[in-house]
Amino acid sequence: MVEPSGRGAPGHAAPVGPGGLDALRATARAIRSARRTVVVGSGDGAGPAQALGRLGPVLGHDVRLALGSSTAQAVHISQLQAGDCLVVLGVRPPARGLRGLTRLGRERGATVCVLTEPRSSRLAEDAHHVVVTPVEGFRDGPSRTAMAAAVQGILAELAGTDPAHAFGAVRQVWDDLGVVDDRP
């Protein structure tokens, strides 16, 4: 759960507390209203980025996953413009290239949404919306649980009140093509 921290740009959040869905919902609104969304992640942020990049289009949004080298990610981000959205998923320490990519998205006019930890992450400097996702795991190992949960929350917001309808059109295409086998 996240709560507004009162510091930085609107939509910034701190790790715990009531009423803390503002940044998460703002991120979903940015994706929903965007012409196109590019999702980038590095390190432990790449796994949750894949979930958003795969399920965003299934829910009817133009969401493109850009993983891999910073140079490949930069190509995708350089095509963004006003009316687009960039979602950046990065954990500590953020890759140096990810900071530049976040800045590039802002410079291109995209709405920049960042899922990161800690709140003081330099990735937040160029973000319109920041969801802080703690990464403390067991024995000093990182955990992606909070970031994955935040991505699921964003996807739930994108699905709206009728997720069956949101998945329906894609499911129909899959059924028509026979690409999914539901038999036990």
Secondary structure, 3 states (H helix, E strand, C coil): CCEECCCCCCCCEECCCCCCCHHHHHHHHHHHHCCCEEEEECHHHHHHHHHHHHHHHHCCCCEEECCCCHHHHHHHHHCCCCCCEEEEEECCCCCHHHHHHHHHHHHCCCEEEEEECCCCCHHHHHCCEEEECCCECCCCCECCHHHHHHHHHHHHHHHCCCHHHHHHHHHHHHHHHCCCCCCC
